[in-house]
Amino acid sequence: MPEKKFKRYAIKVEDEQDFEKLLANLHERFPNMGYLVQNANGTSIVEFYLPEDAKLPEDISQRWPIEELGYDNQQWLDDLRGKFKGVNVAGTRILPPWEEHCEHDLLIYPGMAFGTGEHASTQLALVLLSILPLQGKSLLDVGTGSGILAIYAKKRGCSKVTGVDIDPISVENALDNAKLNDVDISFEVADAYELKGEYDVVSANLVTDLLLGLREVLQPLAREFLVLSGIPFEDYDKIVESFGEPYLAVFGEGWSAFLYRRT
């Protein structure tokens, strides 16, 4: 039986609000699809793969210019290895395992899931987590992607860390990354709207509409701190109107992240 082929696509988006809508649309139509986001000079490029017999919905193909790159999944992963050299965020180096590293670095294998630490929304969330007293705390990472925030929290001393994502590919990638970093984290496929329980810290790096829809879920989950990220600067007021004034907000490259201190 011949190996199944995957076709690779790329969409270039220059408007940040349009970028957010694209990610939400892709995630809604293809919840099991992995994708990579790259940012350069204010332009975002979303690369993703689909089985070669899958068709893109017209509301996506007609709204955004799509380039067909024609790679299978293994070629894409090999290509991706050459692109990701690592980043330094909040005093932590995030590196692929084939780069020279030490035990304090955070290792990420860039697989078919969102998140290599290069996107501003991830970096802003890491900045906020870096100022929190995480030692001995429990943390829930909602929309964990490749697991960067969860792994960072565990390496910073959190006693119990859970990461959830609706995308099984992301969860598999996150589990691989946890092994790379020799940390024990529970990664699960879960619907964020059905989450229950209570954690000292909750992080959610999502898109604005999802954050707004999850407000009544996220707030009860966080015992001490709630970190929200993935928010374009123009959506700042939307989050404030829904969640209230943040304890701290940080900004970068047109994106914002919020820290709420629960009382």
FENGIQUI-V509797 format. One record per pair of residues at least 12 apart in sequence whose C-alpha atoms are under 10 Angstrom apart, sorted by the first residue. I is the first residue (numbers start at 1). J is the second residue. Records with the same first field share a line. If there is no record, write none. Layout:
# FENGIQUI-V509797
I=J / J
This chain:
# FENGIQUI-V509797
4=51 / 52 / 53 / 72 / 73
5=49 / 50 / 51 / 52 / 53 / 70 / 71 / 72 / 73 / 74
6=48 / 49 / 50 / 51 / 52 / 53 / 54 / 70 / 71 / 72 / 73 / 74 / 75 / 76
7=48 / 49 / 50 / 51 / 52 / 53 / 54 / 68 / 69 / 70 / 71 / 72 / 73 / 76
8=35 / 47 / 48 / 49 / 50 / 51 / 52 / 67 / 68 / 69 / 70 / 71 / 72 / 73 / 75 / 76
9=35 / 46 / 47 / 48 / 49 / 50 / 66 / 67 / 68 / 69 / 70 / 71
10=35 / 36 / 37 / 45 / 46 / 47 / 48 / 49 / 65 / 66 / 67 / 68 / 69
11=37 / 44 / 45 / 46 / 47 / 48 / 61 / 64 / 65 / 66 / 67 / 68
12=37 / 38 / 39 / 43 / 44 / 45 / 46 / 47 / 64 / 65 / 66 / 67
13=39 / 42 / 43 / 44 / 45 / 46 / 64 / 65
14=39 / 40 / 41 / 42 / 43 / 44 / 45
15=42 / 43 / 44
16=42 / 43 / 44 / 231 / 232 / 233 / 234 / 253 / 254 / 255
17=207 / 208 / 231 / 232 / 233 / 234 / 235
18=64
19=43 / 44 / 45 / 46 / 207 / 232
20=206 / 207 / 208 / 209 / 230 / 231 / 232
21=207 / 208 / 209
22=46 / 60 / 63 / 64
23=35 / 37 / 46 / 206 / 207
24=206 / 207 / 208 / 209 / 210
25=59 / 60
26=48 / 56 / 57 / 60
27=166 / 167
29=56 / 57 / 60
30=50 / 56 / 167
31=165 / 166 / 167 / 168 / 169
32=50 / 113 / 166 / 167 / 168 / 169 / 170
33=48 / 49 / 50 / 51 / 112 / 113 / 114 / 167 / 168 / 169 / 170
34=47 / 48 / 49 / 50 / 111 / 112 / 113 / 114 / 115 / 145 / 167 / 168 / 169 / 170 / 173
35=47 / 48 / 49 / 50 / 111 / 112 / 113 / 114 / 115 / 145 / 169 / 170
36=48 / 49 / 80 / 110 / 111 / 112 / 113 / 114 / 115 / 116 / 119
37=113 / 114 / 115 / 116 / 118 / 119
38=83 / 115 / 116 / 118 / 119
39=118 / 119 / 120 / 253
40=119
41=253
42=253 / 254
44=119
46=66 / 114
47=66 / 67 / 68 / 69 / 76 / 112 / 114
48=69 / 73 / 76 / 112 / 113 / 114
49=68 / 69 / 70 / 71 / 72 / 73 / 76 / 112
50=72 / 73
51=72 / 73
52=70 / 71 / 72
73=111 / 112
76=111 / 112
77=109 / 110 / 111 / 112
78=110 / 111
80=109 / 110 / 111 / 112
81=96 / 98 / 109 / 110 / 111
83=110
84=96 / 99 / 108 / 109 / 110 / 116 / 117 / 118
85=97 / 98 / 99 / 116
86=99 / 106 / 107 / 108 / 116 / 117 / 118
87=106 / 116 / 117 / 118 / 123
88=105 / 106 / 117 / 118 / 123
89=117 / 118 / 122 / 123 / 124 / 126 / 127 / 130
90=123 / 124 / 125 / 126 / 127 / 128 / 129 / 130 / 131
91=105 / 126 / 127 / 130
92=104 / 105 / 106 / 126 / 127 / 130 / 152
93=105 / 106 / 107 / 117
94=106 / 107 / 108 / 116 / 117 / 118 / 148 / 152
95=107 / 108 / 109 / 110 / 116 / 117
96=108 / 109 / 110 / 116 / 177 / 180
97=109 / 110 / 177 / 180 / 181
103=155 / 181 / 182
104=155 / 156 / 181
105=152 / 155 / 181
106=148 / 151 / 152 / 155 / 177 / 178 / 180 / 181
107=148 / 151 / 152 / 177 / 178 / 179 / 180 / 181 / 182
108=146 / 147 / 148 / 151 / 173 / 174 / 176 / 177 / 178 / 180 / 181
109=146 / 173 / 174 / 176 / 177 / 178 / 180
110=146 / 173 / 174 / 177
111=146 / 169 / 170 / 172 / 173 / 174 / 176 / 177
112=145 / 146 / 169 / 170 / 172 / 173
113=144 / 145 / 146 / 147 / 167 / 168 / 169 / 170 / 171 / 172 / 173 / 174
114=143 / 144 / 145 / 146 / 147 / 169 / 170 / 173
115=144 / 145 / 146 / 147 / 148 / 149 / 170 / 173 / 174
116=145 / 146 / 147 / 148
117=146 / 147 / 148 / 149
119=230 / 253 / 255
120=229 / 230 / 251 / 252 / 253 / 254 / 255 / 256 / 257
121=205 / 206 / 207 / 228 / 229 / 230 / 231 / 232 / 251 / 252 / 253 / 254 / 255 / 256 / 257
122=148 / 149 / 204 / 205 / 206 / 229 / 230 / 255 / 257
123=148 / 149 / 229 / 251 / 252 / 257
124=205 / 227 / 228 / 229 / 230 / 249 / 250 / 251 / 252 / 253 / 255 / 256 / 257 / 258
125=149 / 203 / 204 / 205 / 227 / 228 / 229 / 230 / 250 / 256 / 257 / 258 / 259
126=148 / 149 / 150 / 152 / 153 / 203 / 227 / 229 / 257
127=250 / 257
128=203 / 226 / 227 / 228 / 229 / 248 / 249 / 250 / 257 / 258 / 259
129=149 / 152 / 153 / 156 / 201 / 202 / 203 / 225 / 226 / 227 / 259
130=152 / 153 / 156
132=153 / 156 / 201 / 225 / 259
133=156 / 157 / 158 / 201 / 225
134=153 / 154 / 155 / 156 / 157 / 158 / 159 / 200 / 201
135=153 / 154 / 155 / 156 / 157 / 158 / 159
136=154 / 156 / 157 / 158 / 159 / 160 / 200
137=153 / 154 / 156 / 157 / 158 / 159 / 160 / 161 / 199 / 200 / 201 / 224
138=153 / 154 / 157 / 158 / 159 / 160 / 161 / 162 / 198 / 199 / 200 / 201 / 202 / 222 / 223
139=153 / 154 / 158 / 159 / 160 / 161 / 162 / 163 / 198 / 199 / 200 / 201 / 202 / 203 / 221 / 222 / 223 / 225 / 226
140=153 / 160 / 161 / 162 / 163 / 164 / 186 / 187 / 197 / 198 / 199 / 200 / 201 / 202 / 203 / 204 / 218 / 221 / 222 / 226
141=153 / 161 / 162 / 163 / 164 / 165 / 187 / 201 / 202 / 203 / 204 / 205 / 227
142=162 / 163 / 164 / 165 / 166 / 190 / 191 / 192 / 195 / 202 / 203 / 204 / 205 / 206 / 218 / 228
143=163 / 164 / 165 / 166 / 167 / 170 / 171 / 189 / 190 / 191 / 192 / 203 / 204 / 205 / 206 / 207
144=162 / 163 / 164 / 165 / 166 / 167 / 170 / 171 / 174 / 187 / 188 / 189 / 203 / 204 / 205 / 206
145=163 / 164 / 165 / 166 / 167 / 168 / 169 / 170 / 171 / 172 / 173 / 174 / 205 / 206
146=163 / 165 / 169 / 170 / 171 / 172 / 173 / 174 / 175 / 176 / 177 / 178
147=162 / 163 / 164 / 165 / 170 / 171 / 172 / 173 / 174 / 175 / 176 / 177 / 178 / 185 / 187
148=163 / 174 / 177 / 178
149=161 / 163 / 203 / 204 / 205
150=162 / 163 / 164 / 174 / 178 / 183 / 185 / 186 / 187 / 203
151=163 / 174 / 175 / 177 / 178 / 179 / 181 / 182 / 183 / 184 / 185
152=178 / 181 / 183
153=185 / 201
154=178 / 181 / 183 / 184 / 185
155=181 / 182 / 183 / 184
158=200 / 201
159=184 / 185
160=184 / 185 / 186 / 199 / 200
161=183 / 184 / 185 / 186 / 187 / 199 / 201 / 202
162=184 / 185 / 186 / 187 / 188 / 199 / 202
163=175 / 185 / 186 / 187 / 188 / 189 / 190 / 202 / 203 / 204
164=186 / 187 / 188 / 189 / 190 / 191 / 192 / 195 / 204
165=187 / 188 / 189 / 190 / 191 / 192
166=188 / 189 / 190 / 191 / 192
167=188 / 189 / 190 / 191
168=187 / 188 / 189 / 190
169=189
170=187 / 188 / 189
171=186 / 187 / 188 / 189 / 190
172=187 / 188 / 189
173=187
174=186 / 187 / 188
175=187 / 188
192=204 / 210 / 214 / 217 / 218
193=210 / 213 / 214 / 215 / 216 / 217 / 218
194=214 / 217
195=214 / 217 / 218 / 221
196=217 / 218 / 220 / 221
197=217 / 220 / 221 / 222 / 223
198=218 / 219 / 220 / 221 / 222 / 223 / 224
199=220 / 221 / 222 / 223 / 224 / 225 / 226
200=221 / 222 / 223 / 224 / 225 / 226 / 262
201=221 / 222 / 223 / 224 / 225 / 226 / 227 / 260 / 261 / 262
202=218 / 219 / 220 / 221 / 222 / 223 / 224 / 225 / 226 / 227 / 228 / 260
203=218 / 222 / 225 / 226 / 227 / 228 / 229 / 258 / 259
204=218 / 226 / 227 / 228 / 229 / 230 / 257
205=227 / 228 / 229 / 230 / 231 / 257
206=228 / 229 / 230 / 231
207=228 / 229 / 230 / 231 / 232
208=228 / 229 / 230 / 231 / 232 / 235 / 236 / 238 / 239
209=231 / 235 / 238 / 239
210=230
211=228 / 229 / 230 / 231 / 239 / 242 / 243
212=238 / 239 / 241 / 242 / 243
213=242
215=239 / 242 / 243
216=242 / 243
218=243
219=243 / 260 / 262
220=262
222=260 / 261 / 262
223=261 / 262 / 263
224=260 / 261 / 262 / 263
225=247 / 259 / 260 / 261 / 262 / 263
226=246 / 247 / 258 / 259 / 260 / 261 / 262
227=246 / 248 / 249 / 257 / 258 / 259 / 260 / 261
228=243 / 246 / 249 / 256 / 257 / 258 / 259 / 260
229=249 / 250 / 255 / 256 / 257 / 258 / 259
230=255 / 256 / 257 / 258
231=251 / 254 / 255 / 256 / 257 / 258
232=251 / 252 / 253 / 254 / 255 / 256 / 257
233=251 / 252 / 253 / 254 / 255 / 256 / 257
234=254 / 255 / 256
235=255 / 256
236=249 / 255 / 256 / 257 / 258
239=257 / 258
240=258
243=258 / 260
244=260
245=258 / 259 / 260
246=258 / 259 / 260 / 261
247=259 / 260 / 261 / 262
248=260 / 261
